[in-house]
Amino acid sequence: MEDSSIVLAGKLGIAIVCSAAMFLTIRHPRSFSLTNRQFSFVSLALLLISRMGLFIGLYLILGYEVKADVGHFYFQEGRAVLDGKTVYQDFATSYSPLFPYLIAVILLIWHSAKAIVLAAIIFEFLSLSVWLAVSRRWFDEKTTRIATLLYVTSPIPLLNVGMNGQNQIWVAFLLVISLWLLSRRDTVSGFVQGFSLIAIKALSLLFVPVIWLFAASRFRWLAAFAMLPAFTLLIASYNEINLFFPLQFQAGHFTGGNLPYLTTIFGIDPTEGPARLIFDSITMLALMAVFLRAWSQGVHRDPRNVIHLMTLVMLTFFLTSKKAYTSYLVMSFFVFCISLASHSQGWRALFTFATFGILASLEPSLHFRWMFSGGEKQYLSVLFQETLPEGMVRWKACAFLLWDMALVACYVWYFRLTWRKLLGKHRSDSSE
């Protein structure tokens, strides 16, 4: 069996096992008879065992090398910093200006790409500890437990953290800290989210309007948020460093699993010319429309709605953005799990979630293996060519199209479900 087939089979097997674990844990009475402290301990232990088990099995026992973004980019950029090079001047990065320096700190402790994966596992462990507190603050214990079990048993964060060690979980860690501080220490909450912007990646901006809307003092939150980015921009301008390089670089890239990519079946290139401007504009307008509509409906009067609105913003981004790897889900995946657990707890909801987990966790791997030729990912329009590019197989390309359509359908389904929950709850609250 080829290496690519082994990887796909392994990921599929992990996803199926995760789905079985989800059904068993959520439907087991013991999950809801434990005390809060016992449940927190067990869920954190399950998370640590599953992530460390995957890490030890892959990298310490089987001896695999860390690849993907961590091996090819994070590690190399951290080494560049240790060699005395300056970000954006001596080497390029698609991440925030402080990120390579944070990676360098990790490499000082253990000079290996494995250390970065291990750091991601630690961040996830810490994140879940705070997510439990945040969920219990706004939702009942049953919702918190179902959300926690959905998260811990999902293959999406398991593979992204335990195998790939990507920085989405770094964003999630700072996001949950910001939410935990919200309305208690708005200034610190905003400061934490501002640090996320300059320390990890620009995608953390996605959550800024939502958190700002629910802050008790929006002015203080926004002022604190802007402090570090403004200072960083001043320093960069003085040294003639282009802080917007990551955005400019990423603007020409695309991924599967979204509506813009599905339009490539008609020969549209979402990364070039007018199409790029149109798709980018649609993404911005869609995000603004969701945010403003929710604001106009007064959803911010109920602090629990920060979870539902953040889920809607996330789903809007995944539907409309031409570059939205499913691994980005990890940034706010616990938010997504809380939102689902608060209104969908039956067998049908669990089956849909399990299907979504399998689709999302395998989609990037399928894209790179089934729609790849000549060193580049291919558009769906190649299906209409009499001869496919070298290395591509027609049945695999057709299967990938169906896979992406199913993933997009899941996004649409969850968007509709969450939107109805958000507005429905607002209307019922208003009528009381």
C-alpha positions in Angstrom: 0.0 0.0 0.0 1.3 3.5 -0.9 2.2 5.9 1.9 -0.7 8.2 0.9 -3.1 5.4 1.1 -1.8 4.4 4.5 -2.2 8.0 5.7 -5.8 8.2 4.4 -6.7 4.8 5.8 -5.2 5.7 9.2 -7.1 9.0 9.4 -10.3 7.3 8.4 -9.8 4.6 11.0 -9.1 7.2 13.7 -12.3 9.2 12.6 -14.4 6.0 12.8 -13.1 5.1 16.2 -13.7 8.7 17.4 -17.3 8.5 16.2 -17.8 5.2 18.1 -16.3 6.8 21.2 -18.6 9.8 20.9 -21.8 7.6 20.8 -20.6 5.5 23.7 -19.6 8.3 26.0 -22.5 10.6 25.3 -25.1 7.8 25.6 -23.5 6.2 28.7 -25.4 7.2 31.9 -22.1 7.4 33.8 -21.1 10.5 31.9 -23.9 12.4 33.6 -23.8 10.8 37.1 -20.2 12.0 37.9 -19.7 15.1 40.0 -18.5 18.2 38.2 -15.0 17.7 39.5 -14.9 14.1 38.5 -16.2 14.8 35.0 -13.7 17.6 34.5 -10.9 15.2 35.6 -12.1 12.4 33.3 -12.6 14.6 30.2 -9.1 16.2 30.6 -7.6 12.8 31.1 -9.3 11.5 28.0 -8.1 14.4 26.0 -4.5 14.0 27.2 -4.4 10.3 26.7 -5.8 10.5 23.2 -3.5 13.3 22.1 -0.4 11.9 23.8 -1.2 8.4 22.6 -1.3 9.6 19.0 1.9 11.7 19.5 3.9 8.9 21.1 2.6 6.3 18.6 3.5 8.3 15.5 6.6 10.2 16.4 8.3 8.2 19.2 7.4 4.6 18.4 6.9 4.6 14.6 9.5 7.3 14.1 7.5 9.5 11.7 8.9 12.9 11.0 6.6 15.9 11.7 5.5 17.3 8.3 2.8 19.7 7.0 3.0 23.3 8.3 4.9 22.5 11.5 7.8 20.7 9.8 7.9 22.8 6.6 7.2 26.3 8.1 6.9 26.7 11.9 10.2 24.8 12.6 12.1 26.5 9.8 11.0 30.0 10.8 11.8 29.3 14.5 15.3 28.2 13.4 15.7 31.4 11.3 15.0 33.4 14.4 17.6 31.4 16.4 20.1 32.2 13.6 19.5 35.9 14.2 17.3 36.6 11.2 14.4 39.1 11.3 10.9 38.2 10.3 9.5 39.8 7.1 13.0 41.1 6.3 15.3 38.1 6.2 12.6 35.5 5.8 8.9 35.4 4.9 6.1 34.0 7.0 2.4 33.8 6.5 1.8 34.2 10.3 1.9 37.1 12.7 5.2 38.9 13.5 5.7 37.4 16.9 4.9 33.8 15.9 8.4 32.7 14.7 9.8 34.2 17.9 7.4 32.1 20.1 8.4 29.0 18.1 12.0 29.9 18.7 11.4 29.9 22.5 9.9 26.4 22.2 12.9 25.2 20.1 15.3 26.5 22.8 13.7 23.9 25.2 13.7 21.1 22.6 15.2 21.7 19.2 12.7 19.5 17.3 9.5 19.9 15.3 8.0 17.4 17.8 8.3 20.0 20.5 5.9 22.3 18.6 3.4 19.5 18.4 3.8 18.8 22.1 3.3 22.5 22.8 0.0 22.3 20.9 -1.2 19.4 23.1 -0.3 21.5 26.2 -2.3 24.5 24.8 -5.3 22.3 24.1 -5.2 20.8 27.6 -5.1 24.2 29.1 -7.8 25.4 26.7 -10.2 22.7 27.7 -9.8 23.5 31.4 -10.9 27.0 30.7 -13.6 26.0 28.2 -15.3 24.0 31.0 -15.4 27.0 33.2 -16.8 29.3 30.4 -19.5 26.8 29.4 -20.6 26.3 33.0 -20.8 30.0 33.4 -23.4 30.4 30.6 -25.0 27.0 30.1 -26.3 24.1 32.2 -24.2 21.1 33.2 -25.8 18.7 30.7 -25.0 21.0 27.8 -21.4 21.5 29.1 -20.9 17.7 29.3 -22.3 17.0 25.9 -20.2 19.7 24.4 -17.1 18.5 26.1 -17.6 14.9 24.9 -18.3 16.1 21.4 -15.0 18.0 21.4 -12.8 15.4 23.1 -14.0 12.5 20.9 -14.0 14.5 17.6 -11.3 13.6 15.0 -11.0 17.2 14.0 -9.0 18.6 17.0 -7.4 15.2 17.6 -5.7 15.0 14.2 -5.0 18.7 14.0 -3.4 18.9 17.5 -2.1 15.4 18.3 -0.8 14.7 14.8 -0.2 18.1 13.1 0.3 20.4 16.0 -0.8 23.5 14.1 -1.3 26.9 15.6 -5.1 26.9 15.4 -5.2 25.6 19.0 -3.0 28.6 20.0 -5.8 30.9 18.8 -8.4 28.8 20.6 -6.4 29.1 23.9 -6.3 32.9 23.7 -9.9 33.0 22.5 -11.2 31.1 25.6 -9.1 33.3 27.9 -10.6 36.4 26.3 -14.2 34.9 26.7 -13.5 33.9 30.3 -12.5 37.5 31.1 -15.4 39.1 29.1 -17.6 41.4 31.2 -15.3 40.7 34.2 -12.1 42.3 33.0 -13.0 43.8 29.6 -9.6 45.6 29.3 -7.6 42.4 29.8 -10.0 40.5 27.5 -9.4 42.9 24.7 -5.6 43.0 25.4 -5.5 39.1 25.1 -7.3 39.2 21.8 -5.0 41.9 20.5 -2.0 39.8 21.5 -3.5 36.9 19.6 -3.5 39.0 16.5 0.2 40.0 16.6 1.4 36.6 18.0 -0.3 34.0 16.0 -2.3 34.8 12.8 -4.6 37.3 11.3 -7.6 34.9 11.4 -8.1 35.8 15.1 -9.7 39.0 13.8 -12.6 36.8 12.8 -13.8 36.8 16.4 -13.1 40.4 17.4 -16.4 42.0 16.4 -18.4 39.3 18.3 -16.4 39.6 21.5 -16.6 43.4 21.3 -20.4 43.3 20.9 -20.8 41.4 24.1 -18.3 43.4 26.2 -19.7 45.3 29.1 -17.5 48.3 28.2 -17.0 48.2 24.4 -14.8 51.3 24.4 -12.4 49.8 27.0 -12.3 46.4 25.3 -11.6 48.0 21.9 -8.9 50.3 23.2 -7.2 47.5 25.0 -7.4 45.3 21.9 -5.8 48.0 19.7 -2.9 48.7 22.0 -0.4 45.9 20.9 -1.4 45.9 17.2 -1.0 49.7 17.0 2.4 49.6 18.7 3.5 46.8 16.5 2.4 48.7 13.4 4.4 51.7 14.5 7.5 49.7 15.1 7.1 47.9 11.7 6.5 51.2 9.8 9.7 52.7 11.4 11.7 49.7 10.3 10.0 49.6 6.9 8.5 46.1 7.5 5.4 45.2 5.7 3.1 43.7 8.3 0.4 43.0 5.7 2.5 40.5 3.8 0.7 37.5 5.3 -2.7 38.8 4.1 -1.2 39.6 0.6 0.4 36.2 0.4 -2.7 34.2 1.5 -5.0 36.2 -0.8 -3.7 34.3 -3.8 -4.3 30.8 -2.2 -7.4 28.6 -2.2 -8.7 25.4 -0.5 -11.5 23.0 -1.1 -14.6 22.6 1.0 -16.2 26.0 0.3 -18.6 27.6 -2.1 -15.9 29.5 -4.1 -14.1 26.2 -4.7 -17.2 24.5 -6.0 -17.6 27.3 -8.6 -14.3 26.2 -10.1 -16.2 23.3 -11.8 -17.4 26.1 -14.2 -13.9 27.2 -15.0 -13.9 30.1 -12.5 -10.6 30.9 -10.9 -11.3 32.5 -7.5 -7.7 33.7 -7.0 -7.3 35.8 -10.1 -8.7 39.0 -11.6 -12.3 40.2 -10.9 -13.3 36.8 -9.5 -10.9 37.2 -6.6 -12.3 40.7 -5.8 -15.8 39.4 -6.1 -15.3 36.4 -3.8 -13.3 38.4 -1.2 -16.1 41.0 -1.2 -18.8 38.4 -0.8 -17.0 37.0 2.2 -16.6 40.4 3.8 -20.2 41.4 3.1 -21.6 38.0 4.3 -19.7 38.4 7.6 -20.9 41.9 8.0 -24.5 41.0 7.2 -24.6 38.2 9.8 -23.0 40.4 12.5 -25.2 43.4 11.8 -28.4 41.4 11.6 -27.7 39.7 14.9 -26.8 43.1 16.5 -30.0 44.6 15.2 -32.0 41.8 16.7 -30.5 42.6 20.2 -28.9 39.2 20.6 -26.1 40.8 22.8 -28.6 41.2 25.6 -28.1 37.5 26.4 -24.4 36.7 27.1 -25.0 33.1 26.0 -25.5 34.3 22.5 -21.8 35.1 22.1 -21.4 31.3 21.6 -24.1 31.1 18.9 -23.1 34.3 17.1 -19.4 33.2 17.0 -20.6 29.9 15.6 -22.5 31.7 12.8 -19.5 33.9 12.0 -17.3 30.8 11.8 -19.7 28.9 9.5 -20.2 32.0 7.3 -16.4 32.2 6.8 -16.1 28.5 5.9 -18.9 28.8 3.4 -17.8 31.9 1.6 -14.0 32.2 2.0 -11.9 30.8 -0.9 -9.2 29.8 1.6 -10.7 28.0 4.6 -8.9 24.8 5.6 -11.1 22.6 7.8 -8.2 22.6 10.3 -9.3 26.3 11.0 -12.3 24.8 12.7 -10.1 24.1 15.8 -9.9 27.8 16.5 -13.5 27.9 17.8 -14.4 24.2 17.7 -15.5 24.1 21.4 -17.7 27.1 20.7 -19.3 25.1 17.9 -19.7 22.1 20.2 -21.4 24.2 22.9 -23.8 25.7 20.3 -24.8 22.3 19.0 -25.1 20.7 22.4 -27.5 23.5 23.6 -30.1 22.6 21.0 -29.3 19.2 19.3 -28.8 16.1 21.5 -30.6 13.3 19.8 -29.3 10.3 17.7 -29.8 12.2 14.5 -27.7 15.1 15.7 -24.9 12.8 16.9 -24.9 10.9 13.5 -24.7 14.2 11.6 -21.9 15.4 13.8 -20.0 12.1 13.3 -20.4 12.4 9.6 -19.2 16.0 9.7 -16.2 15.0 11.7 -15.2 12.4 9.1 -15.8 14.7 6.2 -13.9 17.7 7.7 -10.9 15.7 9.1 -10.1 13.9 5.8 -10.9 16.7 3.3 -7.5 18.4 3.2 -5.7 15.1 2.9 -8.0 14.1 0.0 -7.5 17.4 -1.7 -3.7 17.1 -1.6 -3.7 13.5 -2.8 -6.6 13.3 -5.3 -6.6 16.8 -6.8 -2.9 17.4 -7.1 -0.7 17.5 -10.2 2.4 19.3 -11.3 3.1 20.6 -7.8 -0.2 22.4 -7.6 -3.8 21.7 -6.4 -6.2 21.5 -9.3 -9.6 23.0 -9.8 -12.8 21.0 -10.3 -13.0 22.0 -14.0 -10.4 19.4 -14.8 -13.2 16.8 -14.6 -14.4 18.0 -18.0 -11.0 17.5 -19.6 -10.6 14.5 -21.9 -7.2 13.8 -20.4 -6.6 14.5 -16.7 -3.4 16.1 -15.5 -0.6 13.7 -14.7 -1.1 11.8 -11.4 -4.9 12.4 -11.2 -7.5 9.6 -11.4 -11.0 10.5 -12.6 -13.0 8.5 -10.1 -11.0 10.1 -7.3 -11.6 13.6 -8.6 -15.4 12.8 -8.9 -15.4 11.4 -5.4 -13.6 14.5 -4.1 -16.3 16.7 -5.7 -19.0 14.7 -3.9 -17.0 14.8 -0.6 -16.7 18.6 -0.8 -20.4 19.0 -1.7 -21.3 17.0 1.4 -19.0 19.1 3.6 -20.5 22.3 2.3 -24.0 20.9 2.9 -23.0 20.3 6.5 -21.9 23.9 6.9 -25.2 25.1 5.4 -27.2 22.7 7.7 -25.4 23.9 10.8 -25.7 27.5 9.8 -29.4 27.2 9.4 -29.7 25.4 12.7 -27.7 27.9 14.7 -29.4 30.9 13.0 -32.8 29.6 13.9 -31.7 29.0 17.5 -30.2 32.4 17.8 -33.2 34.3 16.4 -35.8 31.9 17.9 -34.4 32.3 21.4 -34.3 36.1 21.0 -37.9 36.2 19.9 -39.1 33.9 22.7 -37.2 36.0 25.2 -38.6 39.2 23.8 -42.2 37.9 24.1 -41.9 37.0 27.8 
